[in-house]
Amino acid sequence: MPKFTSSLDTLTEALRCLPGVGPKSAQRMAYHLLQHDRDGAQQLGRALTDAMQQVRHCQLCNTFTESEICSTCSDSERDATLLCVVETPADQMMIEQTLTFKGMYFVLMGRLSPLDGIGPRDIHLERLIERAANGAVKEVVLATNFTSEGEATAHYIGEMLKARGLSVSRLARGVPVGGELEYVDAGTIARAMLDRRAT
Amino acid sequence: MPKFTSSLDTLTEALRCLPGVGPKSAQRMAYHLLQHDRDGAQQLGRALTDAMQQVRHCQLCNTFTESEICSTCSDSERDATLLCVVETPADQMMIEQTLTFKGMYFVLMGRLSPLDGIGPRDIHLERLIERAANGAVKEVVLATNFTSEGEATAHYIGEMLKARGLSVSRLARGVPVGGELEYVDAGTIARAMLDRRAT
């Protein structure tokens, strides 16, 4: 085999940190960038460094932000009596796009998954309790995915919050069972948001 | 929609320079890196910057290298009387893996494609002629892909080199018509290399 340059090998290996990119895709990406888009690659390099240094988690809702408190949490026009719990920032964006929810969020950044060793601590449940029990929140809407892990997470969180006297609801089952929020159309999510039921 | 941080938006947009990555994949990649692999992302950022600055083209064979002359071209044990013309470094690697070819290479970094505005100048044919007419080369093996564009490229190069009195051969048609070298198994490429025919 021809010995290619070490920085090309390093790049090919480094590209494999991207989800769904194997050795062959990584090689194609490296060649593509070197041959056709060196400027884009330079920009991507800088963007990666900048984002990793600057992006952290919102102190209140745990989503990605560059400040202490994200723009959603610091928006005084939003309804602080409603708190919607989602798994990921992508789920949060999908719900925002439906325009049916004007409350606050808490982003778990994951879901309970005992098989993967992900427990209550890993999805920041102590911070969720702190947030939900701040006196302003009247209702917690559970909007985790309708997968088995998402349902288990919703059940766990629901029981935990109800034990603390909070009112808890769940997105209506307009969302197809087994589906993930990120891939459902906004109309379906809108119905599910409007039909949410007490648990 | 929640306003996410500008460096996250910048990263998502920058990831789209990768081949086959659309808005949704870019978003997933950005979230994945921020949540699960910040070290890998930092390394990728550095690898991109390093590779784009350091990798250039070999003066002789035109493949990617960090030096003036690549390791294959500067290997005195290789047969300088044979010159194999390929479209990409990935094709070159596939041929090397068959262990049936010990000559030199010329990497076009593309193929003739009039519809995309890619002409003889873009695939460095003047440098190929210079290389092939250096006195040492006795036979040029055309190993462009067996697609219509690759075949046209091989025909064009073949006529050009034969007009200069060089002996030209083509990989045997063991390679499936319409197939691309990069995805063919090494055994098929090995047969094609052994059965190459004069044109």
Interface residues (C-beta under 8 A of the other chain):
Chain A: M1 P2 K3 F4 T5 S6 S7 L8 T10 L11 E13 A14 L15 C17 L18 P19 G20 S25 Q27 R28 M29 A30 Y31 H32 L33 L34 Q35 D37 R38 G40 A41 Q42 Q43 L44 G45 R46 A47 L48 T49 D50 A51 M52 Q54 V55 T63 F64 T65 E66 S67 C70 S71 T72 T88 P89 A90 Q92 M93 E96 Q97 M109 G110
Chain B: M1 P2 K3 F4 T5 S6 S7 L8 T10 L11 E13 A14 L15 C17 L18 P19 G20 S25 Q27 R28 M29 A30 Y31 H32 L33 L34 Q35 D37 R38 G40 A41 Q42 Q43 L44 G45 R46 A47 L48 T49 D50 A51 M52 Q54 V55 T63 F64 T65 E66 S67 C70 S71 T72 T88 P89 A90 Q92 M93 E96 Q97 Y105 M109 G110
